[in-house]
Amino acid sequence: MAHQFDSWDSYFYPETYDPSMGVGVLRNKGDYRTFDALESYDYRMSFARRTELELNPQIIPRTFDAQHVKAIHKALFQDVYDWAGEY
């Protein structure tokens, strides 16, 4: 079951979250809990999806509106974050 994202701090793993700074390691599909591990995972997964979009631009209709931006975000980060493509 996917985690509920109902507040800013719910996007982070509790043990990594610093409420005074509002930062931490984002919850992710790979369950990586360090910044460096998540950064590497995020880069590899989103790079593959970016390549897919470059080779197949018709995947996302070019409406150039808010839905377009959300669709791009979803396409790039769908393998990394449950909330990809959401506000």
Residue pairs with C-beta under 8 A, 6 or more apart in sequence:
2 82
3 10
3 27
3 82
4 10
5 11
5 82
5 83
8 22
9 17
9 19
9 22
9 24
11 26
11 27
11 83
12 23
12 24
12 25
12 26
12 27
13 24
13 25
13 26
13 27
13 33
15 33
16 24
16 25
16 33
16 34
17 23
17 24
18 24
25 32
25 33
25 34
25 35
25 38
26 38
26 81
27 81
27 82
28 38
28 41
28 42
28 80
28 81
29 79
29 80
29 81
29 82
30 37
30 38
30 41
30 80
32 38
32 41
41 80
42 77
42 80
45 77
45 79
45 80
46 76
46 77
46 79
46 80
48 79
49 75
49 76
49 77
49 78
49 79
50 76
52 59
52 75
53 59
53 60
53 72
53 75
53 76
59 75
60 68
60 71
60 72
60 75
61 68
61 71
62 68
70 85
70 86
70 87
71 85
73 84
73 85
74 84
74 85
75 85
76 84
77 84
77 85
78 84
78 85
